[in-house]
């Protein structure tokens, strides 16, 4: 059964997003200051590592227990904030 053009376009779009996610994850991994992240308290370190791996700001911030502006500052110091 042939796929509809809408289905094909959706699959292409999803593939593009997945590729963008991979590229951004690799960028975050290359830029991260591992020494700084290792010096953080465990909860905050885990939150930064989650952000680096998944790019999920909301979840990582929630895990950190910090207000958003403070968590973003930690990400900046860690070298991974691209926003």
C-alpha positions as CSV (number, residue, x, y, z in Angstrom):
1,X,0.0,0.0,0.0
2,X,1.6,3.3,-1.0
3,X,2.2,6.0,1.6
4,X,0.4,9.3,1.4
5,X,2.5,12.3,0.7
6,X,1.5,13.7,4.1
7,X,2.9,10.6,5.8
8,X,6.1,10.8,3.8
9,X,6.6,14.5,4.6
10,X,6.0,13.8,8.3
11,X,8.6,11.1,8.3
12,X,11.1,13.4,6.6
13,X,10.4,16.1,9.1
14,X,10.9,13.7,12.0
15,X,14.2,12.5,10.5
16,X,15.4,16.1,10.2
17,X,14.5,16.8,13.8
18,X,16.3,13.7,15.0
19,X,19.4,14.7,13.0
20,X,19.2,18.2,14.6
21,X,18.9,16.6,18.1
22,X,22.0,14.5,17.4
23,X,24.0,17.5,16.2
24,X,23.0,19.6,19.2
25,X,23.9,16.8,21.6
26,X,27.3,16.4,20.0
27,X,27.9,20.1,20.2
28,X,26.9,20.1,23.9
29,X,29.2,17.1,24.6
30,X,32.2,18.8,22.8
31,X,31.7,22.1,24.6
32,X,31.0,20.9,28.2
33,X,33.6,21.9,30.8
34,X,33.9,18.4,32.4
35,X,36.0,19.7,35.3
36,X,33.5,22.3,36.3
37,X,30.6,19.8,36.0
38,X,32.5,17.3,38.2
39,X,32.9,20.0,40.8
40,X,29.2,20.5,41.2
41,X,27.0,18.9,43.9
42,X,25.7,15.5,42.7
43,X,22.1,16.7,42.1
44,X,23.2,19.7,40.1
45,X,25.9,17.6,38.2
46,X,23.2,15.0,37.3
47,X,20.9,17.8,36.0
48,X,23.7,19.3,33.8
49,X,24.6,15.8,32.5
50,X,20.9,15.2,31.7
51,X,20.7,18.5,29.8
52,X,23.9,17.7,27.9
53,X,22.6,14.3,26.9
54,X,18.9,15.1,26.2
55,X,18.7,18.8,25.8
56,X,15.6,18.9,28.0
57,X,15.9,22.2,29.8
58,X,12.6,21.8,31.7
59,X,13.4,18.4,33.1
60,X,17.0,19.2,33.9
61,X,16.1,22.4,35.6
62,X,13.4,20.6,37.7
63,X,16.0,18.0,38.7
64,X,18.5,20.7,39.7
65,X,16.1,22.3,42.2
66,X,17.2,25.7,41.0
67,X,15.1,28.5,39.6
68,X,15.5,28.6,35.8
69,X,17.7,31.7,35.7
70,X,20.2,30.2,38.2
71,X,20.2,26.9,36.3
72,X,20.9,28.6,33.0
73,X,23.8,30.4,34.6
74,X,25.2,27.0,35.7
75,X,24.8,25.8,32.1
76,X,26.7,28.9,30.9
77,X,29.5,28.3,33.3
78,X,29.6,24.6,32.1
79,X,29.9,25.8,28.6
80,X,26.8,24.1,27.2
81,X,24.1,26.8,27.2
82,X,23.4,27.7,23.6
83,X,20.2,29.8,24.1
